[in-house]
Amino acid sequence: MPVEIKWLLHASFRLAGDGAVIYLDPWKIRGEPHDADIVFVSHSHYDHFSPGDIKKISGPATTVVGSAETAAKDPAVKSVSPGEVMAIGKITMEFVPAYNIGKPYHPRASNMCGVIVNIGGKRIYYSGDCDLIPEMGKLDDIDAALLPVAGTYTMSASEAAQACTAIGCAKAVPCHWGDVLGTMKDAQDFVSSLKGCQGCLLMPGKTVSV
């Protein structure tokens, strides 16, 4: 079953498939669609955890899940940690580590999260803000990886391309560029560096299907 991946802006995505809609780190949402079944928040930095944007996409039955340090700021967020698995309706979410190596911005001890979303028979990996970490090499059967490419706070374009090799993903979408930090050149460099993986450079609001 096809799954639509829409890059909204920065590190924000909308996944749709099998009758479900999942938002990842919603940020600067246009309009008020109120169409989210699930919202995932990787960590509590302002450009990833935006209560105002979550309100725009949420409805009466929306489930919001996020890292423990995000949940500590908002009791409406269900706390999750790396290593946990959660089933919500037809969707299964596997939470994985997301941290920096040799940088102070996203410490491993904070238990910030990436996620593998199992939807419509596909496995979509969203790394959150992190570096090229050993755990990426242990991920299995990833149909698409959504990875930051801007450097400084996260992986650079070349490191993200190495991550794709470690993951063995079929497709990859660059993010964390075009707002706050990162340029289109970062995204282009990422796509041109890929080997054995299809790079999908999206503009805001555009989609790719897996």
Secondary structure by P-SEA (a helix, b strand, c coil): cbbbbbbccccccccccccbbbbccccccccccccccbbbbcccccccccaaaaaaaccccbbbbbcaaaaaacccbbbbcccbbbbcccbbbbbbbbbbccccccccccccbbbbbbcccbbbbbbcccccccccccccccccccccccccccccaaaaaaaaaaacccbbbbcccccccccaaaaaaaaaacccbbbbbccccccccc
